[in-house]
Amino acid sequence: MLIIVVATSMSFAARPSKNLIVNSLHDLRSTLNGASYTVCNFCHIAHKNVADTYPSFIGPLLWNHTLSAKTTYGVYSSGTFAAYGTDITDLGTLNGAGYTTSNLCLSCHDGTVAVNSWYVAVLDPSGNPLPQGSYFVPNLYRVTDMKNTHPVNFTYYNAAWLAAAGVLAPANSSSVDGAGVIPLENGKMQCWTCHDAHNGASSIFEQNFPTQASGSFCTYCHT
């Protein structure tokens, strides 16, 4: 019986298939007239031969999209949130010494870098490089000021303020749930904690949160 219960409890914990990106808003083939085999190359490249220019090394996830040079996004603040003494950090200050996955998201979504701006060219069906630098993310999907969004880049794992904030403690420094479905980055919450860029089954690309009684994945962390 225990085995059955465990298997059932983990049924919601599977990461969404990356195939779900097909025909989603992150499938840029029709928008940018790309070839069918280049669906991944808009963001990744299997054989990257050019180093990131900022910062100056190859970078994570074989990232193929030009990083933003934006130096500040601001930080969320409120009377209650500030009172918890979190170490929330402006994402912009991290660009020079490294970056987070949130910086990768913002390389398109802050609207300063064109969606079709790559280190290694993406090819059309005839094998010709697609035009670069001509298409920017629509205003509806831009995040230019982090002061008015859910805070990211703050320590969530093993933080002293969790109980006072009415927030559930995450399982470990790499995931909220312990199964690696709801990720943390070195104990910090980032954009991809809530959003999976490949999950086209969701209109907001959310992670596979378990169903909550309130109907909101917010209650996965907030009591």
N, C-alpha and C positions, 0 to 999 in steps of 0.2 A: 504493500500500500504506500509506503514511504517513497518508493521509486516512482510510482504513478503521480503522487502529489508533486514531487520535484519536477518531473517532466512537464506537468501541466503548468506549474508556476513559471517555468522558463519559456513557455510557448510564446509569451509576449516579448521575450527579451531578445529575440533575433534582430540583428541589424537589418534595416531595409536593403533589399537587393539593389545593387548599383544599376541594374537594368531599368529601374524605375525612372532614371533620368531621361530615358527616351521619350520624346514628345512632351517633355515638361518645359517650363520656362528656362531651365538651365541647359536644354538641348538647343544649341545655337546653330545647328546645321541649316535650318530653313531661314533663320534671321540673317545669317552671314553667308548663305549659299555654300556651305561646306559639303564635303563628301561624306558618305555614310560611315566610312571607317574612321573619321576624324572626330567623332563625338567626344572622345576623351581629350583630344589635343588642344581644345580651346582653353583648358586649364592645366593639363599634364602633358608630358612628352616622355616616351619610353627611352629615348636615347638623346639626352640633353647634352648639347655641346657648347653651350654658352653659359657662363656663370651669371648669377644674379648680380645686378649692378648695385643693389642696395638692400641688404648688406652684401659684401663681396665674397660670396661662396655659393655653391651649387643650390643649396636650399632644400626644403623638405618636399616630400610628396612629388618629386620630379616636377616641380611647379613651373609652368610655362607662361604664366601671365605676369606682365610687368608690375612690380610692386609700386605702391603709391609713395610719392615723396612728401605727402602731406605731413606736417610736423606736429600737429595737435588736433585732437578731436574733443577735448574737454572731458570732464568726468561728471557722472551723475552725483547729485547731492540732495539731501533732504534733512530736515531736522532730526528725524529718527535714525536714518541711515548713518549720518555723520556721528551720532551719539554712540554707535556701536564700535567706533574706532577701527574700522576696516582699513586695509592697506591698499585700497583701490588705486590704480595707477592709470594715468592718461596713456592710452595706447601709442600716441605719437611719440612719447619719450622713449619707447622701446625700439624704434626703428634703427637707431644708430648702433645699438648693442645687440641686436637680434630682433626677433619678432615673434608674434604668437599666430595661431591659426586665425584669430580675428583680423589680423593685418592682411591675411590672404583674402578673406571675405571682402574687406574694405578696399582691396586693390581694384575691384570693380565697383563696389557699392558706395564708395565716397564720391563717385562721379568725376574725379579728377583725371582718371586714366581710362582710355577707351577700352571697351570690352574686347575689341579686336586689336589688342596690343600685346604681342608675344615676343619671347626670346627666340624661339624656333618657329619658322613660318608654318602656318596651317594651309594645307593645299586644297584646291577645289577638285571636283571629279576628274578634271583633265590633267591634274598634277601641277597646276600653276598656283603660286602663292596667292592667298586671299589678300585684299587690301588691308592695310593696317591703319589704326588710329582714327577711324571715321565714324564709329558707332559707340555712343555712350549710354550707360544704363538710364532708362527713363526716370524722371523725377520721382515717380511713385515708389520706386525701389531704392532711392538714394538715402544713405545715412551720412549726413555731413556733420552732425553735432551729437556727440554721445551724452551730452548733459540731459537730454530729454528721452533717453531710451533706458531699458532695463540695464542696470550696471553689469559690466563684464570686467575681466582682468583683476578680480579681487580674490583673495584666498577664501575658499569655501570649506575646504577640508580641515578638520581639527582647529577651527576658529573658535575663540572664546565667546564670541558674541552670538552664536547660533541660538542658544536657548532664549536669550532676551529678545531676539528678533522673531521668535516663533517659527524658526526654519528647521526642518529636519536635517540631521547630520548625515553627510554622505558616507558611503561604505569605506572608501579609501581615497588616496590622492589621485587616482587615475579615472575613477568613475563614481557617479552618485549611487548607482544601483549595485555595484560589486560585480556585475556580469559584463561590464564594459560597454553597455548599450548607451548609457547617458554619460558621456565622457567629461572628465575634467583634465586640465592641462597643468601638471605639476601642482595639483591641489587647487588650481584657480578655475573659476567659471569663465568660459569664452563663448563666442557666438555658437560654436558647434555643440555646446552642451545641450542647447535646445533645438538647434536646426541642423539637419543633415542635407547637405547640398545635393545629394543624389536621390533623395526621397521624393520623386515626382508624384507619388500617390497622395501627398499632402500639399494643399495650396500654399502653405507657408513652410514647406520642407521641414516639418518637425521630426524629431526623433520618434522612435516607436515607444512612446510612453505607455505604461499600462493604463487601462481605462480607469478614470477617477469618478467617484460618485457625483462630484460637482459638475462633471462634463468638461472640466478644464484641466489641462496638464500643469497649470500653475500649482495645483494642490499636490503635485508630486513632490515638491520641495517645501511649499508653504503650508503650514498647518492652519 
